[in-house]
Amino acid sequence: MENVKILAIVGMSGSGKSVAVDYLTEKGYPKVYFGGMILGEMERRGIEITEENEKQFREMIRETEGSNWVVEQAIREVHSLVEAGQRRIVLDGVYSWTEYKILRHEFPGCMTFVGIVVDKKLRYQRVGERAVRPLSETEIKGRDVAEIENLEKGGPIVAADYYVLNNGTVPEMTERIDAILKEIKF
C-alpha cells in the first residue's frame, strides 16, 4: 500500500485516546473506531448498550466469532478508505495483542502505534468525571482487569512505537502528538 500511513491510538480507558483521536479527526484524518464495531453489532442484535453489556459482548464476540472478528471489520474499513483515496488513517481503540499482530501483518510498513498513558490515579479521576460513561473507581479497576486478562489489551500499549504522557493539559498532549506526526511525516 504505497504512501499509506496508519496511526493506531492505544491506551487504557480514560487515558485520553478519544481526545487524541478527536484532535486528529479535526485535522481531517478519517478514523476507524474499533469500539464502533462492537456498538454497531450490539445495536444490530438489539442489545441494550450499557457498560456491563458492552463488556460481556466485547468478550463474547471474540470468543464466538474469533479473536480477530473486530480487527477484520476494521481492516475492511481501512481498505475501503484507501480505495476512496485516503492515505492517512487513524485507528481508534486497538484492543488486543492479536489485533496488533494482525494489523502489523496486514499493513507492513504502514503502521505506527501511539500509546496514550496517564498516571493511574489521574486516569481513575478523569474516568469518574467524564460526561460519557463515567465509571467509579471500582468499575474502572474491574474494567482494567477484564481488558488486560481477557482481551490482552496491555500488549499493544507496551509495544507502541511512541508514547504520549497525558498527565497535563489537552494542549500539552496535542503538542506531543504534533511532534510525533512531524517525525513520522503523517
Secondary structure, 3 states (H helix, E strand, C coil): CCCCEEEEEECCCCCCHHHHHHHHHHCCCCEEEHHHHHHHHHHHCCCCCCHHHHHHHHHHHHHHHCCCHHHHHHHHHHHHHHHCCCCEEEEECCCCHHHHHHHHHHCCCCEEEEEEECCHHHHHHHHHHCCCCCCCHHHHHHHHHHHHHHHCCHHHHHCCCEEEECCCCHHHHHHHHHHHHHHHCC
